[in-house]
């Protein structure tokens, strides 16, 4: 599997302005591993949570984003997280 921290490091991305995650249930693995330090380095995250594929993923995600000061907006199937530490 791929680790978002590793991908960002390999591509020399210190801060991602926008990250869209639509990984059809794979988001459970991303947040279940507990390695969500990369969230602090993303200004805006747009994610589709596939609760119907992996029940409990929404709770895991909410726990992970609890570590950053953020504003959350839901638009259709997308959850949009604005990292208030990095956005104006």
PyMOL Python script that loads the backbone (N, CA, C, O; Angstrom):
from pymol import cmd

cmd.read_pdbstr("""\
ATOM      1  N   UNK A   1       0.813  -1.193   0.000  1.00  0.00           N
ATOM      2  CA  UNK A   1       0.000   0.000   0.000  1.00  0.00           C
ATOM      3  C   UNK A   1       0.856   1.256   0.000  1.00  0.00           C
ATOM      4  O   UNK A   1       2.069   1.204   0.201  1.00  0.00           O
ATOM      5  N   UNK A   2       0.218   2.349  -0.223  1.00  0.00           N
ATOM      6  CA  UNK A   2       0.884   3.639  -0.251  1.00  0.00           C
ATOM      7  C   UNK A   2       0.549   4.434   1.000  1.00  0.00           C
ATOM      8  O   UNK A   2      -0.578   4.383   1.493  1.00  0.00           O
ATOM      9  N   UNK A   3       1.513   5.154   1.502  1.00  0.00           N
ATOM     10  CA  UNK A   3       1.328   6.031   2.652  1.00  0.00           C
ATOM     11  C   UNK A   3       1.344   7.474   2.130  1.00  0.00           C
ATOM     12  O   UNK A   3       2.255   7.863   1.398  1.00  0.00           O
ATOM     13  N   UNK A   4       0.356   8.242   2.501  1.00  0.00           N
ATOM     14  CA  UNK A   4       0.267   9.615   1.999  1.00  0.00           C
ATOM     15  C   UNK A   4       1.490  10.425   2.423  1.00  0.00           C
ATOM     16  O   UNK A   4       1.996  11.231   1.642  1.00  0.00           O
ATOM     17  N   UNK A   5       1.973  10.220   3.654  1.00  0.00           N
ATOM     18  CA  UNK A   5       3.205  10.901   4.096  1.00  0.00           C
ATOM     19  C   UNK A   5       4.355  10.606   3.148  1.00  0.00           C
ATOM     20  O   UNK A   5       5.095  11.511   2.763  1.00  0.00           O
ATOM     21  N   UNK A   6       4.507   9.341   2.770  1.00  0.00           N
ATOM     22  CA  UNK A   6       5.592   8.931   1.880  1.00  0.00           C
ATOM     23  C   UNK A   6       5.441   9.550   0.499  1.00  0.00           C
ATOM     24  O   UNK A   6       6.415  10.033  -0.079  1.00  0.00           O
ATOM     25  N   UNK A   7       4.229   9.538  -0.027  1.00  0.00           N
ATOM     26  CA  UNK A   7       3.989  10.131  -1.344  1.00  0.00           C
ATOM     27  C   UNK A   7       4.336  11.619  -1.323  1.00  0.00           C
ATOM     28  O   UNK A   7       4.996  12.117  -2.236  1.00  0.00           O
ATOM     29  N   UNK A   8       3.892  12.329  -0.281  1.00  0.00           N
ATOM     30  CA  UNK A   8       4.181  13.764  -0.188  1.00  0.00           C
ATOM     31  C   UNK A   8       5.690  14.007  -0.077  1.00  0.00           C
ATOM     32  O   UNK A   8       6.229  14.921  -0.701  1.00  0.00           O
ATOM     33  N   UNK A   9       6.350  13.192   0.713  1.00  0.00           N
ATOM     34  CA  UNK A   9       7.805  13.344   0.868  1.00  0.00           C
ATOM     35  C   UNK A   9       8.533  13.038  -0.439  1.00  0.00           C
ATOM     36  O   UNK A   9       9.416  13.791  -0.851  1.00  0.00           O
ATOM     37  N   UNK A  10       8.166  11.935  -1.089  1.00  0.00           N
ATOM     38  CA  UNK A  10       8.802  11.559  -2.351  1.00  0.00           C
ATOM     39  C   UNK A  10       8.638  12.645  -3.412  1.00  0.00           C
ATOM     40  O   UNK A  10       9.534  12.863  -4.227  1.00  0.00           O
ATOM     41  N   UNK A  11       7.498  13.320  -3.400  1.00  0.00           N
ATOM     42  CA  UNK A  11       7.232  14.361  -4.383  1.00  0.00           C
ATOM     43  C   UNK A  11       7.672  15.747  -3.880  1.00  0.00           C
ATOM     44  O   UNK A  11       7.439  16.762  -4.536  1.00  0.00           O
ATOM     45  N   UNK A  12       8.313  15.762  -2.702  1.00  0.00           N
ATOM     46  CA  UNK A  12       8.818  16.992  -2.087  1.00  0.00           C
ATOM     47  C   UNK A  12       7.716  18.039  -1.894  1.00  0.00           C
ATOM     48  O   UNK A  12       7.911  19.224  -2.161  1.00  0.00           O
ATOM     49  N   UNK A  13       6.568  17.577  -1.431  1.00  0.00           N
ATOM     50  CA  UNK A  13       5.438  18.459  -1.146  1.00  0.00           C
ATOM     51  C   UNK A  13       5.403  18.718   0.351  1.00  0.00           C
ATOM     52  O   UNK A  13       5.102  17.823   1.141  1.00  0.00           O
ATOM     53  N   UNK A  14       5.717  19.960   0.736  1.00  0.00           N
ATOM     54  CA  UNK A  14       5.640  20.308   2.153  1.00  0.00           C
ATOM     55  C   UNK A  14       4.211  20.571   2.570  1.00  0.00           C
ATOM     56  O   UNK A  14       3.749  20.072   3.596  1.00  0.00           O
ATOM     57  N   UNK A  15       3.511  21.363   1.764  1.00  0.00           N
ATOM     58  CA  UNK A  15       2.106  21.686   2.015  1.00  0.00           C
ATOM     59  C   UNK A  15       1.335  21.435   0.727  1.00  0.00           C
ATOM     60  O   UNK A  15       1.701  21.942  -0.333  1.00  0.00           O
ATOM     61  N   UNK A  16       0.264  20.650   0.824  1.00  0.00           N
ATOM     62  CA  UNK A  16      -0.611  20.431  -0.329  1.00  0.00           C
ATOM     63  C   UNK A  16      -1.759  21.430  -0.230  1.00  0.00           C
ATOM     64  O   UNK A  16      -2.441  21.494   0.792  1.00  0.00           O
ATOM     65  N   UNK A  17      -1.973  22.206  -1.284  1.00  0.00           N
ATOM     66  CA  UNK A  17      -3.071  23.157  -1.278  1.00  0.00           C
ATOM     67  C   UNK A  17      -4.411  22.440  -1.306  1.00  0.00           C
ATOM     68  O   UNK A  17      -5.353  22.851  -0.629  1.00  0.00           O
ATOM     69  N   UNK A  18      -4.498  21.368  -2.088  1.00  0.00           N
ATOM     70  CA  UNK A  18      -5.744  20.625  -2.225  1.00  0.00           C
ATOM     71  C   UNK A  18      -5.426  19.151  -2.406  1.00  0.00           C
ATOM     72  O   UNK A  18      -4.585  18.785  -3.228  1.00  0.00           O
ATOM     73  N   UNK A  19      -6.099  18.309  -1.637  1.00  0.00           N
ATOM     74  CA  UNK A  19      -5.950  16.869  -1.786  1.00  0.00           C
ATOM     75  C   UNK A  19      -7.346  16.273  -1.887  1.00  0.00           C
ATOM     76  O   UNK A  19      -8.176  16.465  -0.998  1.00  0.00           O
ATOM     77  N   UNK A  20      -7.602  15.553  -2.967  1.00  0.00           N
ATOM     78  CA  UNK A  20      -8.887  14.887  -3.183  1.00  0.00           C
ATOM     79  C   UNK A  20      -8.664  13.393  -3.020  1.00  0.00           C
ATOM     80  O   UNK A  20      -7.873  12.790  -3.745  1.00  0.00           O
ATOM     81  N   UNK A  21      -9.361  12.808  -2.071  1.00  0.00           N
ATOM     82  CA  UNK A  21      -9.264  11.365  -1.844  1.00  0.00           C
ATOM     83  C   UNK A  21     -10.598  10.720  -2.195  1.00  0.00           C
ATOM     84  O   UNK A  21     -11.608  10.958  -1.534  1.00  0.00           O
ATOM     85  N   UNK A  22     -10.589   9.916  -3.223  1.00  0.00           N
ATOM     86  CA  UNK A  22     -11.744   9.107  -3.596  1.00  0.00           C
ATOM     87  C   UNK A  22     -11.177   7.736  -3.926  1.00  0.00           C
ATOM     88  O   UNK A  22     -10.913   7.412  -5.085  1.00  0.00           O
ATOM     89  N   UNK A  23     -10.997   6.945  -2.888  1.00  0.00           N
ATOM     90  CA  UNK A  23     -10.273   5.684  -3.048  1.00  0.00           C
ATOM     91  C   UNK A  23     -11.160   4.471  -2.761  1.00  0.00           C
ATOM     92  O   UNK A  23     -10.687   3.414  -2.344  1.00  0.00           O
ATOM     93  N   UNK A  24     -12.458   4.660  -2.997  1.00  0.00           N
ATOM     94  CA  UNK A  24     -13.438   3.566  -3.017  1.00  0.00           C
ATOM     95  C   UNK A  24     -13.290   2.558  -1.884  1.00  0.00           C
ATOM     96  O   UNK A  24     -13.189   1.356  -2.131  1.00  0.00           O
ATOM     97  N   UNK A  25     -13.275   3.036  -0.654  1.00  0.00           N
ATOM     98  CA  UNK A  25     -13.185   2.166   0.511  1.00  0.00           C
ATOM     99  C   UNK A  25     -11.780   2.071   1.074  1.00  0.00           C
ATOM    100  O   UNK A  25     -11.602   1.635   2.211  1.00  0.00           O
ATOM    101  N   UNK A  26     -10.789   2.465   0.310  1.00  0.00           N
ATOM    102  CA  UNK A  26      -9.398   2.418   0.778  1.00  0.00           C
ATOM    103  C   UNK A  26      -9.116   3.409   1.888  1.00  0.00           C
ATOM    104  O   UNK A  26      -8.104   3.298   2.579  1.00  0.00           O
ATOM    105  N   UNK A  27     -10.008   4.382   2.066  1.00  0.00           N
ATOM    106  CA  UNK A  27      -9.788   5.386   3.109  1.00  0.00           C
ATOM    107  C   UNK A  27      -9.809   4.750   4.505  1.00  0.00           C
ATOM    108  O   UNK A  27      -9.227   5.296   5.443  1.00  0.00           O
ATOM    109  N   UNK A  28     -10.472   3.604   4.645  1.00  0.00           N
ATOM    110  CA  UNK A  28     -10.477   2.915   5.938  1.00  0.00           C
ATOM    111  C   UNK A  28      -9.043   2.552   6.335  1.00  0.00           C
ATOM    112  O   UNK A  28      -8.637   2.767   7.477  1.00  0.00           O
ATOM    113  N   UNK A  29      -8.288   2.005   5.396  1.00  0.00           N
ATOM    114  CA  UNK A  29      -6.888   1.637   5.674  1.00  0.00           C
ATOM    115  C   UNK A  29      -6.055   2.869   5.991  1.00  0.00           C
ATOM    116  O   UNK A  29      -5.212   2.834   6.887  1.00  0.00           O
ATOM    117  N   UNK A  30      -6.284   3.957   5.263  1.00  0.00           N
ATOM    118  CA  UNK A  30      -5.515   5.189   5.485  1.00  0.00           C
ATOM    119  C   UNK A  30      -5.683   5.677   6.919  1.00  0.00           C
ATOM    120  O   UNK A  30      -4.700   6.042   7.564  1.00  0.00           O
ATOM    121  N   UNK A  31      -6.906   5.689   7.423  1.00  0.00           N
ATOM    122  CA  UNK A  31      -7.148   6.241   8.758  1.00  0.00           C
ATOM    123  C   UNK A  31      -7.054   5.208   9.859  1.00  0.00           C
ATOM    124  O   UNK A  31      -6.852   5.574  11.017  1.00  0.00           O
ATOM    125  N   UNK A  32      -7.194   3.929   9.544  1.00  0.00           N
ATOM    126  CA  UNK A  32      -7.093   2.881  10.550  1.00  0.00           C
ATOM    127  C   UNK A  32      -5.659   2.700  11.023  1.00  0.00           C
ATOM    128  O   UNK A  32      -5.424   2.250  12.145  1.00  0.00           O
ATOM    129  N   UNK A  33      -4.703   3.048  10.177  1.00  0.00           N
ATOM    130  CA  UNK A  33      -3.294   2.901  10.540  1.00  0.00           C
ATOM    131  C   UNK A  33      -2.862   3.950  11.558  1.00  0.00           C
ATOM    132  O   UNK A  33      -1.804   3.813  12.173  1.00  0.00           O
ATOM    133  N   UNK A  34      -3.666   4.996  11.745  1.00  0.00           N
ATOM    134  CA  UNK A  34      -3.369   6.004  12.754  1.00  0.00           C
ATOM    135  C   UNK A  34      -2.299   6.991  12.345  1.00  0.00           C
ATOM    136  O   UNK A  34      -2.000   7.911  13.106  1.00  0.00           O
ATOM    137  N   UNK A  35      -1.712   6.835  11.173  1.00  0.00           N
ATOM    138  CA  UNK A  35      -0.671   7.755  10.717  1.00  0.00           C
ATOM    139  C   UNK A  35      -1.323   8.845   9.874  1.00  0.00           C
ATOM    140  O   UNK A  35      -1.364   8.755   8.647  1.00  0.00           O
ATOM    141  N   UNK A  36      -1.829   9.869  10.542  1.00  0.00           N
ATOM    142  CA  UNK A  36      -2.532  10.936   9.830  1.00  0.00           C
ATOM    143  C   UNK A  36      -1.839  12.283  10.024  1.00  0.00           C
ATOM    144  O   UNK A  36      -2.480  13.329   9.928  1.00  0.00           O
ATOM    145  N   UNK A  37      -0.529  12.264  10.297  1.00  0.00           N
ATOM    146  CA  UNK A  37       0.225  13.500  10.448  1.00  0.00           C
ATOM    147  C   UNK A  37       0.191  14.358   9.195  1.00  0.00           C
ATOM    148  O   UNK A  37       0.326  15.580   9.260  1.00  0.00           O
ATOM    149  N   UNK A  38       0.010  13.707   8.055  1.00  0.00           N
ATOM    150  CA  UNK A  38      -0.053  14.416   6.780  1.00  0.00           C
ATOM    151  C   UNK A  38      -1.237  15.383   6.733  1.00  0.00           C
ATOM    152  O   UNK A  38      -1.193  16.362   5.988  1.00  0.00           O
ATOM    153  N   UNK A  39      -2.289  15.131   7.507  1.00  0.00           N
ATOM    154  CA  UNK A  39      -3.447  16.028   7.523  1.00  0.00           C
ATOM    155  C   UNK A  39      -3.059  17.456   7.893  1.00  0.00           C
ATOM    156  O   UNK A  39      -3.669  18.415   7.418  1.00  0.00           O
ATOM    157  N   UNK A  40      -2.053  17.591   8.734  1.00  0.00           N
ATOM    158  CA  UNK A  40      -1.589  18.918   9.157  1.00  0.00           C
ATOM    159  C   UNK A  40      -0.907  19.670   8.024  1.00  0.00           C
ATOM    160  O   UNK A  40      -0.648  20.869   8.132  1.00  0.00           O
ATOM    161  N   UNK A  41      -0.615  18.956   6.928  1.00  0.00           N
ATOM    162  CA  UNK A  41       0.112  19.554   5.800  1.00  0.00           C
ATOM    163  C   UNK A  41      -0.771  19.727   4.564  1.00  0.00           C
ATOM    164  O   UNK A  41      -0.272  19.915   3.455  1.00  0.00           O
ATOM    165  N   UNK A  42      -2.089  19.661   4.769  1.00  0.00           N
ATOM    166  CA  UNK A  42      -3.047  19.800   3.664  1.00  0.00           C
ATOM    167  C   UNK A  42      -3.978  20.972   3.974  1.00  0.00           C
ATOM    168  O   UNK A  42      -4.666  20.974   4.996  1.00  0.00           O
ATOM    169  N   UNK A  43      -3.995  21.971   3.081  1.00  0.00           N
ATOM    170  CA  UNK A  43      -4.877  23.134   3.293  1.00  0.00           C
ATOM    171  C   UNK A  43      -6.348  22.757   3.182  1.00  0.00           C
ATOM    172  O   UNK A  43      -7.149  23.077   4.060  1.00  0.00           O
ATOM    173  N   UNK A  44      -6.693  22.075   2.095  1.00  0.00           N
ATOM    174  CA  UNK A  44      -8.083  21.670   1.868  1.00  0.00           C
ATOM    175  C   UNK A  44      -8.093  20.200   1.465  1.00  0.00           C
ATOM    176  O   UNK A  44      -7.399  19.793   0.533  1.00  0.00           O
ATOM    177  N   UNK A  45      -8.880  19.420   2.172  1.00  0.00           N
ATOM    178  CA  UNK A  45      -9.040  18.001   1.876  1.00  0.00           C
ATOM    179  C   UNK A  45     -10.481  17.774   1.431  1.00  0.00           C
ATOM    180  O   UNK A  45     -11.425  18.176   2.112  1.00  0.00           O
ATOM    181  N   UNK A  46     -10.635  17.132   0.293  1.00  0.00           N
ATOM    182  CA  UNK A  46     -11.949  16.698  -0.176  1.00  0.00           C
ATOM    183  C   UNK A  46     -11.907  15.179  -0.204  1.00  0.00           C
ATOM    184  O   UNK A  46     -11.057  14.577  -0.861  1.00  0.00           O
ATOM    185  N   UNK A  47     -12.830  14.575   0.515  1.00  0.00           N
ATOM    186  CA  UNK A  47     -12.808  13.119   0.644  1.00  0.00           C
ATOM    187  C   UNK A  47     -14.214  12.555   0.512  1.00  0.00           C
ATOM    188  O   UNK A  47     -15.190  13.151   0.968  1.00  0.00           O
ATOM    189  N   UNK A  48     -14.291  11.407  -0.114  1.00  0.00           N
ATOM    190  CA  UNK A  48     -15.528  10.631  -0.138  1.00  0.00           C
ATOM    191  C   UNK A  48     -15.330   9.480   0.835  1.00  0.00           C
ATOM    192  O   UNK A  48     -14.419   8.668   0.669  1.00  0.00           O
ATOM    193  N   UNK A  49     -16.174   9.412   1.839  1.00  0.00           N
ATOM    194  CA  UNK A  49     -16.106   8.336   2.817  1.00  0.00           C
ATOM    195  C   UNK A  49     -17.117   7.265   2.414  1.00  0.00           C
ATOM    196  O   UNK A  49     -18.309   7.541   2.278  1.00  0.00           O
ATOM    197  N   UNK A  50     -16.637   6.068   2.228  1.00  0.00           N
ATOM    198  CA  UNK A  50     -17.480   4.977   1.766  1.00  0.00           C
ATOM    199  C   UNK A  50     -17.897   4.104   2.945  1.00  0.00           C
ATOM    200  O   UNK A  50     -17.452   2.965   3.089  1.00  0.00           O
ATOM    201  N   UNK A  51     -18.749   4.661   3.771  1.00  0.00           N
ATOM    202  CA  UNK A  51     -19.236   3.983   4.978  1.00  0.00           C
ATOM    203  C   UNK A  51     -19.932   2.667   4.626  1.00  0.00           C
ATOM    204  O   UNK A  51     -19.854   1.703   5.387  1.00  0.00           O
ATOM    205  N   UNK A  52     -20.604   2.624   3.489  1.00  0.00           N
ATOM    206  CA  UNK A  52     -21.329   1.404   3.086  1.00  0.00           C
ATOM    207  C   UNK A  52     -20.372   0.270   2.711  1.00  0.00           C
ATOM    208  O   UNK A  52     -20.758  -0.899   2.740  1.00  0.00           O
ATOM    209  N   UNK A  53     -19.138   0.606   2.363  1.00  0.00           N
ATOM    210  CA  UNK A  53     -18.132  -0.422   2.054  1.00  0.00           C
ATOM    211  C   UNK A  53     -17.428  -0.859   3.335  1.00  0.00           C
ATOM    212  O   UNK A  53     -17.248  -2.051   3.581  1.00  0.00           O
ATOM    213  N   UNK A  54     -17.032   0.118   4.147  1.00  0.00           N
ATOM    214  CA  UNK A  54     -16.320  -0.153   5.398  1.00  0.00           C
ATOM    215  C   UNK A  54     -16.992   0.594   6.542  1.00  0.00           C
ATOM    216  O   UNK A  54     -16.609   1.724   6.847  1.00  0.00           O
ATOM    217  N   UNK A  55     -17.985  -0.016   7.180  1.00  0.00           N
ATOM    218  CA  UNK A  55     -18.633   0.638   8.312  1.00  0.00           C
ATOM    219  C   UNK A  55     -17.611   1.038   9.378  1.00  0.00           C
ATOM    220  O   UNK A  55     -16.719   0.264   9.728  1.00  0.00           O
ATOM    221  N   UNK A  56     -17.760   2.256   9.880  1.00  0.00           N
ATOM    222  CA  UNK A  56     -16.835   2.764  10.896  1.00  0.00           C
ATOM    223  C   UNK A  56     -15.815   3.740  10.350  1.00  0.00           C
ATOM    224  O   UNK A  56     -15.114   4.389  11.126  1.00  0.00           O
ATOM    225  N   UNK A  57     -15.711   3.862   9.026  1.00  0.00           N
ATOM    226  CA  UNK A  57     -14.704   4.742   8.437  1.00  0.00           C
ATOM    227  C   UNK A  57     -14.972   6.213   8.776  1.00  0.00           C
ATOM    228  O   UNK A  57     -14.033   6.988   8.953  1.00  0.00           O
ATOM    229  N   UNK A  58     -16.229   6.593   8.867  1.00  0.00           N
ATOM    230  CA  UNK A  58     -16.550   7.988   9.194  1.00  0.00           C
ATOM    231  C   UNK A  58     -16.046   8.324  10.593  1.00  0.00           C
ATOM    232  O   UNK A  58     -15.485   9.397  10.810  1.00  0.00           O
ATOM    233  N   UNK A  59     -16.241   7.423  11.529  1.00  0.00           N
ATOM    234  CA  UNK A  59     -15.761   7.639  12.900  1.00  0.00           C
ATOM    235  C   UNK A  59     -14.227   7.715  12.940  1.00  0.00           C
ATOM    236  O   UNK A  59     -13.667   8.572  13.623  1.00  0.00           O
ATOM    237  N   UNK A  60     -13.557   6.826  12.216  1.00  0.00           N
ATOM    238  CA  UNK A  60     -12.088   6.872  12.153  1.00  0.00           C
ATOM    239  C   UNK A  60     -11.608   8.205  11.589  1.00  0.00           C
ATOM    240  O   UNK A  60     -10.665   8.806  12.104  1.00  0.00           O
ATOM    241  N   UNK A  61     -12.265   8.657  10.530  1.00  0.00           N
ATOM    242  CA  UNK A  61     -11.897   9.913   9.888  1.00  0.00           C
ATOM    243  C   UNK A  61     -12.109  11.088  10.843  1.00  0.00           C
ATOM    244  O   UNK A  61     -11.236  11.947  10.968  1.00  0.00           O
ATOM    245  N   UNK A  62     -13.243  11.132  11.506  1.00  0.00           N
ATOM    246  CA  UNK A  62     -13.531  12.226  12.433  1.00  0.00           C
ATOM    247  C   UNK A  62     -12.504  12.263  13.573  1.00  0.00           C
ATOM    248  O   UNK A  62     -12.101  13.339  14.015  1.00  0.00           O
ATOM    249  N   UNK A  63     -12.091  11.104  14.036  1.00  0.00           N
ATOM    250  CA  UNK A  63     -11.067  11.026  15.079  1.00  0.00           C
ATOM    251  C   UNK A  63      -9.741  11.597  14.566  1.00  0.00           C
ATOM    252  O   UNK A  63      -9.057  12.338  15.272  1.00  0.00           O
ATOM    253  N   UNK A  64      -9.389  11.241  13.327  1.00  0.00           N
ATOM    254  CA  UNK A  64      -8.126  11.711  12.739  1.00  0.00           C
ATOM    255  C   UNK A  64      -8.117  13.226  12.555  1.00  0.00           C
ATOM    256  O   UNK A  64      -7.122  13.880  12.866  1.00  0.00           O
ATOM    257  N   UNK A  65      -9.209  13.787  12.055  1.00  0.00           N
ATOM    258  CA  UNK A  65      -9.209  15.235  11.822  1.00  0.00           C
ATOM    259  C   UNK A  65      -9.399  16.020  13.112  1.00  0.00           C
ATOM    260  O   UNK A  65      -9.254  17.242  13.128  1.00  0.00           O
ATOM    261  N   UNK A  66      -9.721  15.321  14.186  1.00  0.00           N
ATOM    262  CA  UNK A  66      -9.834  15.981  15.483  1.00  0.00           C
ATOM    263  C   UNK A  66      -8.507  16.558  15.953  1.00  0.00           C
ATOM    264  O   UNK A  66      -8.474  17.391  16.859  1.00  0.00           O
ATOM    265  N   UNK A  67      -7.414  16.117  15.337  1.00  0.00           N
ATOM    266  CA  UNK A  67      -6.082  16.586  15.737  1.00  0.00           C
ATOM    267  C   UNK A  67      -5.725  17.930  15.092  1.00  0.00           C
ATOM    268  O   UNK A  67      -4.691  18.514  15.417  1.00  0.00           O
ATOM    269  N   UNK A  68      -6.569  18.424  14.182  1.00  0.00           N
ATOM    270  CA  UNK A  68      -6.290  19.718  13.547  1.00  0.00           C
ATOM    271  C   UNK A  68      -7.478  20.659  13.741  1.00  0.00           C
ATOM    272  O   UNK A  68      -8.625  20.223  13.837  1.00  0.00           O
ATOM    273  N   UNK A  69      -7.183  21.936  13.795  1.00  0.00           N
ATOM    274  CA  UNK A  69      -8.236  22.953  13.854  1.00  0.00           C
ATOM    275  C   UNK A  69      -8.795  23.074  12.445  1.00  0.00           C
ATOM    276  O   UNK A  69      -8.069  23.417  11.513  1.00  0.00           O
ATOM    277  N   UNK A  70     -10.077  22.796  12.290  1.00  0.00           N
ATOM    278  CA  UNK A  70     -10.636  22.713  10.942  1.00  0.00           C
ATOM    279  C   UNK A  70     -12.092  23.168  10.901  1.00  0.00           C
ATOM    280  O   UNK A  70     -12.764  23.301  11.923  1.00  0.00           O
ATOM    281  N   UNK A  71     -12.537  23.394   9.688  1.00  0.00           N
ATOM    282  CA  UNK A  71     -13.955  23.626   9.403  1.00  0.00           C
ATOM    283  C   UNK A  71     -14.366  22.549   8.423  1.00  0.00           C
ATOM    284  O   UNK A  71     -13.651  22.264   7.462  1.00  0.00           O
ATOM    285  N   UNK A  72     -15.515  21.954   8.665  1.00  0.00           N
ATOM    286  CA  UNK A  72     -15.985  20.851   7.826  1.00  0.00           C
ATOM    287  C   UNK A  72     -17.272  21.247   7.115  1.00  0.00           C
ATOM    288  O   UNK A  72     -18.191  21.797   7.722  1.00  0.00           O
ATOM    289  N   UNK A  73     -17.321  20.959   5.824  1.00  0.00           N
ATOM    290  CA  UNK A  73     -18.501  21.205   5.006  1.00  0.00           C
ATOM    291  C   UNK A  73     -18.814  19.912   4.261  1.00  0.00           C
ATOM    292  O   UNK A  73     -17.911  19.240   3.762  1.00  0.00           O
ATOM    293  N   UNK A  74     -20.087  19.572   4.190  1.00  0.00           N
ATOM    294  CA  UNK A  74     -20.497  18.399   3.426  1.00  0.00           C
ATOM    295  C   UNK A  74     -21.260  18.878   2.202  1.00  0.00           C
ATOM    296  O   UNK A  74     -22.247  19.606   2.313  1.00  0.00           O
ATOM    297  N   UNK A  75     -20.787  18.459   1.029  1.00  0.00           N
ATOM    298  CA  UNK A  75     -21.428  18.804  -0.240  1.00  0.00           C
ATOM    299  C   UNK A  75     -21.652  17.511  -1.012  1.00  0.00           C
ATOM    300  O   UNK A  75     -20.720  16.948  -1.587  1.00  0.00           O
ATOM    301  N   UNK A  76     -22.893  17.051  -1.017  1.00  0.00           N
ATOM    302  CA  UNK A  76     -23.183  15.786  -1.689  1.00  0.00           C
ATOM    303  C   UNK A  76     -22.428  14.661  -1.010  1.00  0.00           C
ATOM    304  O   UNK A  76     -22.525  14.487   0.205  1.00  0.00           O
ATOM    305  N   UNK A  77     -21.680  13.902  -1.782  1.00  0.00           N
ATOM    306  CA  UNK A  77     -20.914  12.782  -1.221  1.00  0.00           C
ATOM    307  C   UNK A  77     -19.541  13.198  -0.721  1.00  0.00           C
ATOM    308  O   UNK A  77     -18.799  12.372  -0.188  1.00  0.00           O
ATOM    309  N   UNK A  78     -19.194  14.467  -0.886  1.00  0.00           N
ATOM    310  CA  UNK A  78     -17.874  14.949  -0.476  1.00  0.00           C
ATOM    311  C   UNK A  78     -17.894  15.590   0.905  1.00  0.00           C
ATOM    312  O   UNK A  78     -18.793  16.363   1.236  1.00  0.00           O
ATOM    313  N   UNK A  79     -16.887  15.252   1.701  1.00  0.00           N
ATOM    314  CA  UNK A  79     -16.622  15.947   2.955  1.00  0.00           C
ATOM    315  C   UNK A  79     -15.427  16.844   2.661  1.00  0.00           C
ATOM    316  O   UNK A  79     -14.384  16.375   2.205  1.00  0.00           O
ATOM    317  N   UNK A  80     -15.586  18.127   2.924  1.00  0.00           N
ATOM    318  CA  UNK A  80     -14.513  19.091   2.656  1.00  0.00           C
ATOM    319  C   UNK A  80     -14.010  19.602   3.995  1.00  0.00           C
ATOM    320  O   UNK A  80     -14.775  20.089   4.826  1.00  0.00           O
ATOM    321  N   UNK A  81     -12.700  19.476   4.180  1.00  0.00           N
ATOM    322  CA  UNK A  81     -12.058  19.915   5.415  1.00  0.00           C
ATOM    323  C   UNK A  81     -11.124  21.077   5.090  1.00  0.00           C
ATOM    324  O   UNK A  81     -10.210  20.952   4.275  1.00  0.00           O
ATOM    325  N   UNK A  82     -11.374  22.199   5.740  1.00  0.00           N
ATOM    326  CA  UNK A  82     -10.495  23.371   5.605  1.00  0.00           C
ATOM    327  C   UNK A  82      -9.623  23.394   6.843  1.00  0.00           C
ATOM    328  O   UNK A  82     -10.124  23.542   7.958  1.00  0.00           O
ATOM    329  N   UNK A  83      -8.329  23.251   6.656  1.00  0.00           N
ATOM    330  CA  UNK A  83      -7.371  23.291   7.748  1.00  0.00           C
ATOM    331  C   UNK A  83      -7.181  24.745   8.157  1.00  0.00           C
ATOM    332  O   UNK A  83      -6.532  25.506   7.439  1.00  0.00           O
ATOM    333  N   UNK A  84      -7.724  25.136   9.277  1.00  0.00           N
ATOM    334  CA  UNK A  84      -7.696  26.535   9.705  1.00  0.00           C
ATOM    335  C   UNK A  84      -6.300  26.996  10.098  1.00  0.00           C
ATOM    336  O   UNK A  84      -6.058  28.196  10.225  1.00  0.00           O
ATOM    337  N   UNK A  85      -5.397  26.075  10.287  1.00  0.00           N
ATOM    338  CA  UNK A  85      -4.001  26.450  10.575  1.00  0.00           C
ATOM    339  C   UNK A  85      -3.292  26.910   9.309  1.00  0.00           C
ATOM    340  O   UNK A  85      -2.314  27.654   9.380  1.00  0.00           O
ATOM    341  N   UNK A  86      -3.784  26.465   8.138  1.00  0.00           N
ATOM    342  CA  UNK A  86      -3.095  26.744   6.873  1.00  0.00           C
ATOM    343  C   UNK A  86      -3.906  27.621   5.926  1.00  0.00           C
ATOM    344  O   UNK A  86      -3.362  28.108   4.935  1.00  0.00           O
ATOM    345  N   UNK A  87      -5.196  27.836   6.203  1.00  0.00           N
ATOM    346  CA  UNK A  87      -6.023  28.635   5.307  1.00  0.00           C
ATOM    347  C   UNK A  87      -6.304  29.982   5.927  1.00  0.00           C
ATOM    348  O   UNK A  87      -6.240  30.148   7.145  1.00  0.00           O
ATOM    349  N   UNK A  88      -6.612  30.933   5.084  1.00  0.00           N
ATOM    350  CA  UNK A  88      -6.931  32.265   5.576  1.00  0.00           C
ATOM    351  C   UNK A  88      -8.416  32.448   5.650  1.00  0.00           C
ATOM    352  O   UNK A  88      -8.887  33.514   6.046  1.00  0.00           O
TER     353      UNK A  88
END
""", "prot")
cmd.dss("prot")
cmd.show_as("cartoon", "prot")
cmd.util.cbc("prot")
cmd.orient("prot")
